[in-house]
Amino acid sequence: MAKRKKKNNIVCIKGNYYYRVRIFLYAVGKQIFQKEKKIRLFTKAKEEAIRRGKLIDKHIDNIKDGTIKEYQFKELFPFMN
């Protein structure tokens, strides 16, 4: 299995932290069509955002391939309740 390149997926927008996920939809020739999904981390502290981002990172492959849908986030991630 290829090693994934580590990227900074946690961004701060207007004081709140979000986790960015890029979902690749399809490719036509050399063009790759992708969509960006932002998952709100419900915190304003960077240390807490990193902790919560690690919880999301465990399930990132299932989120990208569509196994985990958006309505299931509240069950998997306790900070969304």
C-alpha positions in Angstrom: 0.0 0.0 0.0 1.3 3.4 -0.9 2.1 5.8 1.9 -0.3 8.8 2.1 1.3 12.2 2.1 0.4 14.1 5.3 -1.3 17.4 4.6 -2.6 20.1 6.9 -6.3 19.2 6.7 -7.4 21.4 9.7 -8.3 25.0 8.7 -9.5 27.9 10.7 -12.4 29.9 9.2 -13.8 32.9 11.1 -12.4 31.5 14.4 -13.9 28.0 14.0 -11.9 25.0 13.0 -12.9 22.6 10.2 -11.4 19.4 8.8 -11.1 19.4 5.0 -11.7 16.2 3.0 -11.2 16.1 -0.8 -13.4 13.5 -2.5 -12.4 12.5 -6.0 -15.6 12.0 -8.1 -14.3 11.0 -11.5 -11.7 11.6 -14.2 -12.2 12.5 -17.8 -8.9 12.4 -19.8 -6.4 14.4 -17.8 -9.0 16.4 -15.8 -9.9 15.1 -12.4 -13.1 16.3 -10.9 -13.2 16.5 -7.1 -15.3 17.9 -4.3 -14.2 19.4 -1.0 -16.2 18.6 2.1 -15.6 20.6 5.3 -16.5 18.8 8.6 -17.0 21.3 11.5 -15.0 20.4 14.6 -17.1 22.7 17.0 -14.1 24.2 18.7 -12.1 27.4 18.7 -8.9 25.9 20.4 -6.3 24.6 18.0 -5.1 21.8 20.4 -8.7 20.5 20.7 -9.1 20.7 16.9 -6.1 18.5 16.3 -7.4 15.9 18.8 -10.8 15.9 17.0 -9.1 15.8 13.6 -7.3 12.6 14.6 -10.7 11.0 15.3 -11.9 11.9 11.9 -8.6 10.7 10.3 -9.3 7.2 11.5 -12.4 7.0 9.3 -11.2 9.1 6.4 -11.0 6.3 3.9 -14.6 5.2 4.6 -15.8 8.8 4.3 -14.0 9.2 0.9 -15.4 6.1 -0.7 -19.0 6.8 0.6 -19.3 4.0 3.2 -19.9 6.6 5.9 -22.6 9.1 5.0 -23.0 12.6 6.5 -26.0 11.7 8.6 -23.8 9.1 10.4 -21.3 11.6 11.7 -23.2 12.3 14.9 -23.0 8.6 15.8 -19.3 8.2 15.1 -17.9 11.5 16.4 -19.1 12.4 20.0 -18.2 16.1 19.8 -21.0 16.6 17.2 -23.7 15.8 19.7 
